[in-house]
Amino acid sequence: MSEPMTEPMSEPLYVPALPARLGALAAYDRLAPDVRTRVAPLWSVPPRVGGARALGTRPFRPLDPDPSALACHLRTALRRLTVVQRGLPAWVDAFHAEDEPWHLVTEFRHGLAGTPLRPVTGVERDVRQQVATAEAARASGNGLGVRVFLRTLPDERLRDEVGVLVERIGFARCPVDLLLDVGGVVDEHWPAEKWALRALGLLGPLHHWRTTAVLAGSFPRTFPEGYGAPLAEAQRFDWDLWHMLVDGPERPRARVTYGDYGADHTGGVDRPSTAGGGSPWGVVRYTTDRTFLLGRVPAQGPDHAEAVRALVREIVEAEDFRGAGFSEGERWLASCADGSGTAGAGTPAVWLRAGHVQHMAQVVRGLRRHS
């Protein structure tokens, strides 16, 4: 890892929701310093074992058979996050490690002390988790985040639930952030803007929120149907949603910070860390001002390197490619395209890492232009 960052962060420009896995951690670590200082990730600790599960959906019973191993899993994630953040603030959501809420008291108190990490809670969490989160935030002095998943049209019931939660954690007397998570937005006709505006109207007056962020994800969950040129293209509806909120006629009174799921789909944070195997296919990706460029490529086989380089060349030769000097992501793509890199054609993990790096750099550039 690099040296600690010395430039303090004001309120972030951008909140990407990322899994606390080595690939995403490495992507954040490879951002240029002037980009990193404006990015505050919402890190989600992935499940340790078992099948994929959805953030915000509380299981009927604990899903991890080994509470001690789960506590160690959380402890390791917190250590890695502390190292990669280098003194810059970020949120950490341990939803997938909350099968046994009792261990959060110990792990949060010790794991967050002296770090820039802000724990996350929500209305669907166990009361013990909510209290443990507030206690950790009070001890660290960094505040905490309230993550609200918008899976239905928000109403007064949600307002009342969040109000009760705010009162319950009020003893911490620390800054609190509102993290509105709209989830997947892959259809221009989906009423995401209406839901977000409704939630902001209901929840905004409940508290003097330090940061109010709206997160959504538009990266496709499935591979493009074919593979090879031409590249597939997917609209960045999450980017459109934020613009409709901040530039539209009903824009909220509070400043709304942009958030998304990086260069991956919203379910990318829900896969367990120990998932074995892997698909024989992967996706090389690139983020333009308004779209994702996608290419389906083989992850193995005698000709996979040639196929990967061919698709990457399509990206590098596209009109919207920003050049190898823009970020570490573009540098890797350019190197892969001309065969000059030492890492070869990469793997699905490398393609995703490069995708996250260039995506986050592009988002920060777009937000700077907007402001």
N, C-alpha and C positions, 0 to 999 in steps of 0.2 A: 504494500500500500504506500501511497505518497505521504508527504509531510502534512501535518495538521494545517487546516485552512486558518488564515489570520483575519480575513475580511468578515466582519459581522454581517448577518443576514437581517434585513428588514422583513416585512411580511413577504412571503414567497410570491413569485409570479405564477408558479406552476406546481401542482400537486399530482404527480403520477402515482397510481395505485400499483405497486409492484410486489411480487412474491419475494420473501427473504431467502432466495436461493442464490447459489454461487454465481450463476450467469447474470442475473439482474443486479446483484451486488457489484460484480465486475463492471457491468455497463455503467452504473452510476459513478463508480470510481474512476472511469476513463473519460468522464466529461471534462471539458476545459474548465479551469477555475472560475472564469467569469460566468459560465453557465451553471455550474454547481451551486454557486452562492445564491442563485435565484430559484433553485429547485428544492422543494421539501417533500420527499416521498412519503406516501402512506404505505408503509411496509406491512405485509400480512405474513404471519408465520404459517407455513403450509402444514397440513396434517402430517403426522409422523408415519402412520400406517393406514391400511384400510382403503376403501374406495374413495373416489372423489365425492366431495360434499359441497353444498352451496353456502357461501358466506351469508350470514343472517338467518339461516334456518337451523333452529336449535334441535338437535337429535333427541329422541325420547329417552335414550340411555347413553352412557359413555361409550364411545366407539373405540377408544384406545385401551387395549387389555393390560397395559403396563404403566400405571401412574408415575412410577419413578423414572422410567425411560422418557415419558412425556415431559416431566419436569426438566430433565436433562436436555431434551430437544429444545425446549423454550430457552433454557439458560444459554445454550450454544448459539441460538439465533440472536439473542440479545447481545452477546459478546461480539458476534460478527457485525451487527448493526452499529454498535458503538465504534468499532474500528473504522468502518467504511464512512461513517458520517463525519469523522474528523472534527468534531466540535460544532457541526452545523445541525440545526434542529430537524427532526422528522417525527412522524407518528408511527407507532407500532401497534398493530391490531393482532392480538393473540387469540382470536375467535376459535381457530382450529386447535388450539392447545388448552381450551377451557373445559374439557370433559370433567376434570376434577378441580373445581374453582378454588379449593383450599390452598393448592400449591401456588396460586397466583400471588398470595400475600407475601410469601417468602421470596419468590423469584422476582416479582416486581420491585419489592423494596430493595433487594440487593442488586438486581440487574440494572435498575434504572438510576440508582444513586450516582450522582456525579456525571451523568451522561446527558446529551442533548435530546434524548428520546422522550416523546410525549405518549403516554399510554392512551388507549382508545376503549371506550365503552359504548353501550347502546341500550335501547329500551328492551330488546329481546334477550339481554344477558341476565345471568343469575345475579340476584341482589348481592351475593358475596363478591362476585366479580366487580360489580359497580363500586362497592365500598373499597375493595382492594385497590382498584384503579385510582380512586380519589385519594386514598392514603399515600400511594406511591407518588402521585402528582404533587401532593402537599409536601412530601419529603424532598422531592427533587427540585421543586420550584419552577419547573418548566411548563406546567399546565397540562391539560389533557384534551382529547378530542371526543366528541359525541358523534358517532357515525349513525346516520339514519338512512336505512334502505327504503327507497320508494318503489314498492312493488304493486301498489294500488294508488288510486287517486287520494292524496292526503286529505284528511278531514279533521274535525275537532277532536276526535278520539286520539289521533296521533299527537296533536298539540298537547292534550292533557297528559299523555304518557311521557312525552319529553319534558313537560313541566314538572311532573313528579320526579323524574330522574334528576333534573337540574337542582331541585330542592334537596334530594338525597345526597348529592355529591357536593352541596354547597359548603359543607364544613371544611373542605380543602382550601377555600379562599384563594384560588389560583385562576389564571386565565383559562378559558374554555373555548374550544373551537367547534364550529358546526360543520360537519362533513356530510353533505347530502349526496347519496350515491343512487343515481338513477338506474344503474345497471346497463345492460346492453341496449343500444339504440342503433338498429341496423335497417330501419325503415323510415323514410322521410314522412310517412303519414302517422307514425307513432306519436302520441301527444306528449312527448317528453317535456317540451317547453311549458305546456299547461300545468303538468304535474310539478315541475320545479318552481314555477312562479307561485303556485298555490302553497307549496311547502315553505317557501321563503316568506310569504305573507303570514302564514300561521306561526312559524317557529322564530322568525326574526325578532319579534317583540318580546320573546320570553327571557332573553338574556342579552347582555352586552358582549356578544361573541367577539373574540380576538380576531379570528379568521373565519370567513364563511366561504366554503368551497363547494362547487357542484361538480361531481365526477360522473362520467359516462364512458362507455366503451363501444367502438364501432368496428373494431377489427373482426373479420369473419371467423366463425368457429370452425368452418369446414375448409378443406383444401379446394382450390380451383378444380373444376371437373377434369380438365386435361392438363398436360404438362408440355413444356417447351414454349417457344415463342408463338404468338405474342403474349405479353404479360397480361394478366387479369388486373382489373382495377376495381376498387371498392371505395365508396364515398365515405368521407370522414364526417358522419352525422353528429358525432360528439362535439367536433369543432363548430359545426353549424349551430348546434344547440346553445353553446356558450355565447356566440355572437348574437343570437336571437334574444338571449337574456340581457346582455349588457348594452346592446345597441337598439333593441326594440322599443316600441312605444310604451310598454308597461315595465320598463326596467326597474329592478329593485332599488330601494334607497341605499342599502348597504353595498359595499364593494364585494363583488363576487369573483372569487379566484377560480381559474380554470383547472380542471382535473380530468384525467383520463386513465386508461390502463396501459399506457405505453404502446408498444408495437405488438401487443398480444391481445387475445380476446379476454372477456371478463372471467371466464372459467380457468384462466391460467394460474390463478392463485389457489385453486381448490384441489389440485392434484397432490397426492401424498408424496412425501420426500423419498419413500422407499419403493415407489412404483418401478417395477422392472420392465425389461423388454423395451420396445420402441417401434414406432411405425417405420416401414421401409421407405416412407416418403417424408419430405419436409418442405418448408416454404422459405424461399428467400424473399425479402420484403424491403420496401422503401417508402418513405413518407414524403409526399409532396405537399404543397400548400393546401390542397383540398381533398386528396385521395391517398389511398394506399396502393402501391404497385406490388403485385404478388406473382411469384412464379413457383409452381410445384415442381420439385426436383427429387430424384431418388437419393436416399440417404446411404445406400450401399450398392454393391455390384461393380463389375469391372469397368463400366463406362460412366459411373456416377460423377467422377471429377470433371469429365468433359461436359456432361450435361449441366452441372452446376455452373461452370465457367461460362457456358453459352448463355444461360439465363441471367447471370450477373452482368455479362457484357450488355445485355438488353437494357438493364438498369443504368449502367454507366453511360451508355450512349443515348439515353432518353433525354429529352429537352429539359426536363425538370431536375436532372442530376446536378448537385450543387458543387461538385468538384472535390478532389481528394483532400484538399486543405480545410474543408468545412468542419469535419469532426473525425474522431477515430473510426466511426462507423463507415464514413465515406472512404477513408484511407484503406480499410480492410476490403471493401467492395472493389475499389480500383486495383488493389494488389491482386485480388483473386481473379479479376477479369483478365489481366494481362499475364497471370502466372508468375509474377515476380515475388510473391509472398512466400514466407517460410512455412506457413500453416496449411498450405495446400488449398483444397477446395472447401475445407471446413466441415462441420457437422451441424445437425439441427440446433444444438446449443450455441454454436458459434454464430450461426445465421441469426438466431434470436438476439444474441448479445449485440451484434452489429446493428440489428434493427432497432433495439432500444436506444443505443447511443445516438444514432443519427436522428431518431424520432424526437428524443428529448431536446437535442440541440436545435432542431427545426421548430419545435413548439416554442421554445424560449425566444427564438428570433421573431416568430410571428407575434408573440405577445408584446415584445419590445416595440415592434412596428405599430401595434395597435395603440399602445400607450403614448 
